[in-house]
């Protein structure tokens, strides 16, 4: 550790604000992970159930739509740091 109290390799402290480019890049990465997990789980379940491609396409659409609506509801209701999570 260095003398200023920070560990080597630490780029941002919890109180630091990331640059817009870094925040955008991290947001895209998290969105990709969420979409891949949603699509993969839906595909595995519907393939295991022997459903057709048409049903699979609708199921993936529905899973992503519900995920998006849930995210929108939580962000509007709870705020940035979930400060008002119990009020909704």
VEXFI-318499 format. One record per residue (C-alpha): x, y, z; residue in one letter. Coordinates in steps of 0.02 Angstrom, whole numbers, padded with zeros to 5 digits, always signed. Layout:
N
XYZA
...
This chain:
88
+00000+00000+00000X
+00056+00175-00031X
+00073+00308+00101X
-00090+00398+00056X
-00199+00254+00115X
-00254+00190-00055X
-00213+00017-00121X
-00112+00002-00282X
-00223-00024-00434X
-00372+00070-00361X
-00434+00189-00495X
-00588+00261-00411X
-00637+00273-00230X
-00820+00247-00181X
-00844+00435-00163X
-00766+00476-00333X
-00874+00516-00484X
-00825+00419-00642X
-00802+00507-00807X
-00950+00500-00928X
-00856+00384-01045X
-00815+00261-00906X
-00993+00266-00841X
-01061+00235-01016X
-00942+00090-01045X
-00988+00009-00880X
-01172+00034-00915X
-01157-00051-01084X
-01064-00197-01005X
-01195-00220-00870X
-01336-00208-00997X
-01253-00339-01107X
-01233-00458-00959X
-01415-00435-00911X
-01478-00464-01088X
-01370-00617-01115X
-01429-00695-00952X
-01612-00658-00991X
-01604-00723-01169X
-01502-00878-01123X
-01616-00930-00981X
-01773-00905-01085X
-01698-01001-01232X
-01642-01149-01124X
-01812-01164-01040X
-01912-01152-01201X
-01797-01271-01295X
-01808-01397-01152X
-01997-01384-01160X
-01994-01419-01347X
-02077-01255-01396X
-02071-01186-01574X
-01962-01042-01633X
-02114-00927-01639X
-02153-00959-01456X
-01968-00937-01412X
-01962-00768-01501X
-02115-00707-01406X
-02046-00772-01241X
-01881-00682-01266X
-01974-00522-01312X
-02085-00538-01158X
-01938-00574-01042X
-01842-00421-01103X
-01997-00310-01097X
-02038-00362-00919X
-01857-00339-00868X
-01856-00164-00942X
-02020-00115-00861X
-01962-00181-00693X
-01799-00083-00706X
-01894+00075-00753X
-02015+00053-00609X
-01876+00023-00483X
-01774+00172-00542X
-01924+00290-00536X
-01990+00224-00372X
-01828+00199-00276X
-01717+00336-00342X
-01533+00323-00379X
-01479+00241-00216X
-01641+00152-00168X
-01675+00286-00039X
-01865+00273-00052X
-01882+00086-00088X
-02010+00059+00051X
-02122+00203-00004X
-02183+00123-00167X
